[in-house]
């Protein structure tokens, strides 16, 4: 918590991880991030949804990796030395799912107070507004805060999980 000068009440801060996808900066709650990995080659899975780049082995668990560029309606990610995979936990009615998010670059961890978060813009973004919780004020710029639980629909989440299950069975 950060205290304001004088006798003002303390402001509760929440940490967010910021990362780049195309020319936009996005953020997700740090509590949802399991780990950040340098890009590793992914195993392609036949008939996987277009937004699933492939699967990876994360300490014995097969994890589907989502290309955020494709899911957000952009061209697929071109791997560079800055490309990262953010391992996140997605929560929905069917439980928790571990998934990788392919991003162009990881930026920083920032602390935001409720006052630092604006409602999602009604114009000017390239993505579906239902994916956004709001915009975080970073001082000289904004980060679009993703609602990681809504980026994939329930059916897409099941499809991505099935890709991982199929890959696991193929390796067994």
QUIGI-V709026 format. One record per residue. N is the residue number from 1. RES is the residue in three letters. PHI is phi as a letter, one per 20 degrees, with the letter a starting at -180 (NA if undefined). OMEGA is omega in whole degrees, -180 to 180 (NA if undefined). Layout:
N:RES:PHI:OMEGA / N:RES:PHI:OMEGA
This chain:
1:UNK:NA:-180 / 2:UNK:d:180 / 3:UNK:e:175 / 4:UNK:e:176 / 5:UNK:g:-178 / 6:UNK:m:-177 / 7:UNK:d:180 / 8:UNK:f:180 / 9:UNK:f:178 / 10:UNK:f:180 / 11:UNK:d:179 / 12:UNK:f:-180 / 13:UNK:d:177 / 14:UNK:c:-180 / 15:UNK:f:177 / 16:UNK:c:173 / 17:UNK:e:178 / 18:UNK:d:-178 / 19:UNK:b:-178 / 20:UNK:d:169 / 21:UNK:c:-173 / 22:UNK:l:-177 / 23:UNK:d:-180 / 24:UNK:d:174 / 25:UNK:d:-179 / 26:UNK:d:177 / 27:UNK:b:171 / 28:UNK:c:-180 / 29:UNK:f:-180 / 30:UNK:g:-179 / 31:UNK:f:180 / 32:UNK:e:-177 / 33:UNK:e:177 / 34:UNK:e:179 / 35:UNK:a:179 / 36:UNK:c:-177 / 37:UNK:c:169 / 38:UNK:f:-179 / 39:UNK:g:172 / 40:UNK:c:178 / 41:UNK:g:-178 / 42:UNK:d:175 / 43:UNK:e:178 / 44:UNK:f:179 / 45:UNK:c:180 / 46:UNK:g:177 / 47:UNK:m:177 / 48:UNK:f:175 / 49:UNK:g:-175 / 50:UNK:g:-177 / 51:UNK:f:177 / 52:UNK:e:-179 / 53:UNK:f:-178 / 54:UNK:q:178 / 55:UNK:c:176 / 56:UNK:c:176 / 57:UNK:e:180 / 58:UNK:d:-180 / 59:UNK:l:175 / 60:UNK:n:178 / 61:UNK:d:178 / 62:UNK:e:-176 / 63:UNK:d:175 / 64:UNK:f:179 / 65:UNK:d:-178 / 66:UNK:e:174 / 67:UNK:e:-177 / 68:UNK:f:178 / 69:UNK:g:-179 / 70:UNK:f:-178 / 71:UNK:f:-179 / 72:UNK:e:174 / 73:UNK:n:-179 / 74:UNK:d:176 / 75:UNK:f:180 / 76:UNK:g:180 / 77:UNK:f:171 / 78:UNK:e:-175 / 79:UNK:f:176 / 80:UNK:c:176 / 81:UNK:f:-179 / 82:UNK:e:-177 / 83:UNK:f:-179 / 84:UNK:c:172 / 85:UNK:d:178 / 86:UNK:e:179 / 87:UNK:e:-176 / 88:UNK:c:174 / 89:UNK:d:180 / 90:UNK:d:-178 / 91:UNK:d:175 / 92:UNK:b:-177 / 93:UNK:f:-177 / 94:UNK:e:-180 / 95:UNK:o:-178 / 96:UNK:d:180 / 97:UNK:c:175 / 98:UNK:e:-175 / 99:UNK:b:175 / 100:UNK:e:176 / 101:UNK:d:178 / 102:UNK:e:-178 / 103:UNK:c:-179 / 104:UNK:f:-177 / 105:UNK:a:172 / 106:UNK:e:-175 / 107:UNK:e:-173 / 108:UNK:a:170 / 109:UNK:d:180 / 110:UNK:c:175 / 111:UNK:d:179 / 112:UNK:c:171 / 113:UNK:e:179 / 114:UNK:g:180 / 115:UNK:f:-179 / 116:UNK:e:-177 / 117:UNK:d:179 / 118:UNK:e:175 / 119:UNK:f:178 / 120:UNK:g:178 / 121:UNK:f:179 / 122:UNK:e:180 / 123:UNK:b:172 / 124:UNK:n:176 / 125:UNK:d:-178 / 126:UNK:e:-173 / 127:UNK:d:178 / 128:UNK:f:-177 / 129:UNK:f:179 / 130:UNK:f:178 / 131:UNK:e:-172 / 132:UNK:d:171 / 133:UNK:e:-179 / 134:UNK:r:178 / 135:UNK:c:179 / 136:UNK:e:179 / 137:UNK:e:-180 / 138:UNK:e:-179 / 139:UNK:n:-178 / 140:UNK:e:-179 / 141:UNK:a:178 / 142:UNK:d:171 / 143:UNK:d:177 / 144:UNK:f:-177 / 145:UNK:e:-178 / 146:UNK:e:168 / 147:UNK:e:-170 / 148:UNK:g:179 / 149:UNK:f:-178 / 150:UNK:d:-179 / 151:UNK:f:175 / 152:UNK:d:174 / 153:UNK:f:179 / 154:UNK:g:180 / 155:UNK:f:178 / 156:UNK:f:178 / 157:UNK:f:177 / 158:UNK:f:180 / 159:UNK:f:179 / 160:UNK:f:178 / 161:UNK:f:178 / 162:UNK:f:177 / 163:UNK:g:-180 / 164:UNK:f:180 / 165:UNK:f:178 / 166:UNK:f:-180 / 167:UNK:f:180 / 168:UNK:f:179 / 169:UNK:f:-180 / 170:UNK:f:-180 / 171:UNK:e:-176 / 172:UNK:f:NA
